[in-house]
Amino acid sequence: MHTHHHKVPVRHKDHIEEIKKKAIVSSILTLPILAFSESFQRLIGFKVPEFYGSKVIVPLLSSFIFVYGGSFFIKGSLEELKKKKPGMFSLVALAISVAFLYSLYATLQMKMDFFWELSTLIVVMLWGHWIEMRSTLGASKALEELMRLMPTKANLVKGDKIIEVPVSELTPGDIVLVKPGEKVPVDGVVVEGSSYLNEAMLTGESKPVYKSLGDKVIGGSLNMEGSLKVKVEKTGEEAYVGQVIKLVKETQESKTRLQDMADKVAFYLTLIAVFVSFISFSLWVYLAKDLSFAVERAVSVMVIACPHALGLAIPLVVAMSTSYLAKNGILIRKRIALELLRKVDVVVFDKTGTLTEGVFGVSELFCVNMSEKELIRLTSAVEKYSEHVIGKAIREFAQREGISIPEVKGFKAVSGKGVLGEVEGKAVAVGTLLLMEELGIVKDMEVLKRVDEFEAQGKSSVLVALDGRLIGAIALSDKPRPEAYEAVRELKNMGKKVMMITGDSEVVARHLAKELGIEEYIARVLPHQKAQNIKELQLKGMKVAMVGDGINDAPALVQADVGIAIGSGTDVAIESADIVLVKSDPRDVVKVIKTSSITVSKMVQNLFWAVGYNVLAIPLAAGIAFPWGIILKPAIGALFMSASTLIVAINAMLMKRFLE
């Protein structure tokens, strides 16, 4: 399994290691170059004693750095030129080539060379590029965590034998046995047995999910109870985890609008730089009749204009935010979404599973002349063996409250109506009004009144009778996620409008909306109408973010300006969403929007800085202030350029402070 999961990242990693090696070797070799360069010695006012052959140290080592370190940029520039898009690589390649060729010529002519500037320039560029690539890899770390979730061995069922095989050898159609406590090796369908699976690591769904015949299971989920036989459907890369991994990769390779803008600016900057350096070269040759000075000006312009800061301005910010989000279980599929998100006017939530837990829970109790605790104790005893959702919810509630469940005798389930049994010598019945009538239970008006109220709030309820009398009722509902309150509140504080959309009845929707503080909701919406509702909001000129679990929201997620899928393990959701919240926490929507605005403001600051700096520095490099004795040497240009790149990088790194 691992073998073919790692196909993608390995290449990128080798690439990074290679640049790091080039950067380290070049850095070390630059030290003697600096030490033996006359112009650098003059710059810092110290001298290294000369010895036989010390004159060739600089040209030799510089030539090596040019070939070994510079080749990376020259290769890059060839690729840029192939695509007819000269940019960062082309400028660097041009600058270092001109500097190198001129320095060789200068050395032979006994004139001033720029070897040390050339070497430091290459070193600075390599490190800059390494930082850039490493930061984009940061987000892939989250992927490796995911890969680790996948089991490597599987129990293959061959006739009546079971053999252990590597997961990578499974093919669709194979049947595998998953014992309790084991992980499901691959995505597939249950063909025999039933059990609860924990998918938390994959989908963020904290409660175990019941799976039986015909249910789909996700590779990497943990089998909790029974044995399952699973028919393999997808292997390796096609499986859910494989898709998540592929997805984060794509994100890192996708461009954003601001990135496109930066690329355009970098392109024009490259053209301007080449043009300005040519003009300044020609002018200085004409004015100063000094070839060395003219070349120096031309190289300075190219070095200073090198759009490295521009090249880094956006990817670094994006890398910081994507890896921060990935660590927090938020996957950005389309980077553009991260830019758009801050401008969203309205956030539309799908109700079930997004604002609510998507699972029945006890929400209210009512009883006459007995304590609530006693009511739950008796009810949970009768529900002890019930497979029904309601029974399970009542049992869970008792366990959470720390109530010990007594034994039940004569347990009987009346299909679709409820359950009966004897607890500690008392006859207990739990179920619908119909069941109570059949059993001839003495009614209690108070209890019935409360049941009507529960129903009016859109809750399901069961009646409880003890020894022939109605003694209480338990209301159950799909509970709001505790985080939903905060999420709605925060979004409103940010000035976003919050809406809820649901297929549920008006009653349920109204109650939940009031509970969470959502002013607008649309109820009784069929899945295919959701996209239409979103379109209507957009026609009113609103930018819409849709948050859904993606099982039936796919079209709506696609229709929205930004589609956010919440923690579902469904491929559909992931395919149709721009952002996936792996943990099913609606507060993550707030986190993403905040990250979006920080990200965009950092991008803009960086672009402004990277471009603004060039506007000032290029004319200086071209020698415009020469009459006043101000001149920028290529090395100083390189330092300025590195400083600008560094400022951009640090500014991106500072995001962390805002994000935490």
Phi, psi and omega in degrees: 000312184297322185308307186271002171281329189275000183312312190288305190292335188304313183306311183300317181298314181301318180304313181296315180300321182296315180296319181299316181298313179302317183295316183294310181301313182297321180299314183297317183290338181290333182302306177298328180297315179298314184301322186262003180274126183298316185295326179288323178299318180295320184301317183253003172068048172216163181231141175258132180302139181271157175212173184301127178086357181292340180292330184272351182304310185297304181300321182295307182297321180296320179298319180298313180299320180299315183286315187283313183271321185288334183303329180302317182283327181292318176301314180301320183290326179297320179295319179299317183291328176301320181276004183058035179229074180296139181209222184306308185301318184296317180297313181299313182301316181296313183298314184289327180293314179299313182300319183293310183297318180295319181298321177300312181299315182297320181298317180294326182272003182061033177258181178291131177254169175246034185301316184290326177295319180300312183296313181296323179302312181296318180298311181301316180297316182297313180298318179303316182291324180295315179302316182300312183291323182295321182293327178287336179283337182312318183291335180289342178303320180301329181290320182296325176303315181297320182298326182295339182292337188281131178292159181253341181243153177220153177264105182273133180267114179241105183061238179257010178257156175236122180242144178274126180230157173295141182304327184297343182270355181289144174234155179307137181103339177295152175251128177239151179260130177244111182278163178302139179086355178261164176267146176291125187291322183212170176293138180191196183232138180288125178251347179201141177090172175211152183192172173259134179246140176262116182253013189307317184296334186263317189247350181082000181282112191284330184270143180302145183253132182282130180232135173217192187320125174087353180278146177278141176236151183258134177302135179099348179279155189261128179277123188267317192242286188268176174274143179234145167252130186237134177269124184293129178250313182231144178242157171043246191294335182281340185292166186309308182297320178302321181290320179300320182294316181299321184297313181294324176302308184303318181305315186291340182263348183281155184257158176250171180298315181296326178296318179299320179297315180299319180297319179297313180301316181299321180298310181294323180299319179299313181297314181300315183300314181297318180297310182297319183292325178294314180300313184292324177301309183299314182299315183289325176299319183288315185282310189264348183050032183237105185300315183301314181296319182295317179297319181301317179299313183299314180294318179304315181299313183295320182295314186289327183279350183312119189280042183293317178301321178294318181297327182272334190315313187265311182305322182296315180298315181298317181298317180301312184289322180295320183285326175299315182291318181300320178297332180265017177072030178238117182257127178264119180270313180245118185299330183300329180300325182293330178281324185285329193305323186291340183269359183296137180267324186227137177250118181258124179255137168279143188285296191295128177080348180253299176273337179247171184279351179071021181214144181291135175217157178290125180247335178208152178234147172219133178212154177250143184031050165194160183281156180300324182298316181296319180302313180294322182300312181291316183297315184294332178296314181292328182276004189306320184253008184284138179267355186291149179308315183295316179302315180298317182298321181291319178299315181300319181298316180299317181296318179298323182279357179073031180266127180281135186268119180287171180283158178234141176247155174057039181295137179214131177257128177259109189311125176074357183239328180152198183224154176225162178179176181245124180239121179049043176080000179251144178274121180242135176232136179230127179167206185277169177301324180300316179299316182298320180294318179299324182277357180064042182284143177288125184281159177228116188300323181300314182297315182296324180297316180297322180298320177300319180297317179302313183298323181296332179274004178080023179259155173270151177217156174235148178264150178236129179239145179232125180045050174081001178241144176285122183241350180180179179215149178237127179262138179235143175209167175283107190287144174296144175293137180304329183285343185295325181302310183295319182301313181297316182299313182297319181297320179295321178299329181280000180083018177266149176272137181247130178232156178236142180230135184205153177276351182291171181290160177309316184301308182299315183297315183299316183298314182293318181299318181294316181303317185269351180082033178261125185284322186243137177213157175234124182253172179050046180260127177281150185313316185286348180274344185302317182298322179298316179301321182290322179298320180299319179297321182293326180295334177281005178086020180261147172267127189244133169252132180248131178244120181210171180271359168078359183286317175236015182259001187313308182299323180293321180297323181288321182294323183296157177297321174227122179259126181242119180263136181261123169028020184271150179274019184272135179300322183305312185298315184295323181292328187262348183268155175270331182225137179242126176263104187294319175276135185280059185247113183299340179294339179296336177297318179297316181301315183294318182295318178299313180301322180301314183287325177295315182302311184294320182293324176295320180299314183295315178303314183295318179297315182301314181296311185297322181281315183301320182297322180293322181302322180280316191283325184300310180300322179297316181296326182287350175095024184295331184262014182306318180304332180266011176078013179261124182218139180255115177283154179307320183296316179294322176303314181298320179296316178301315181298317179296320181298318181295321178295319181296318180299316179299317181295315181296319179301320178293317181297327182295345178307321183312319183299320182285327187287320188305000000 
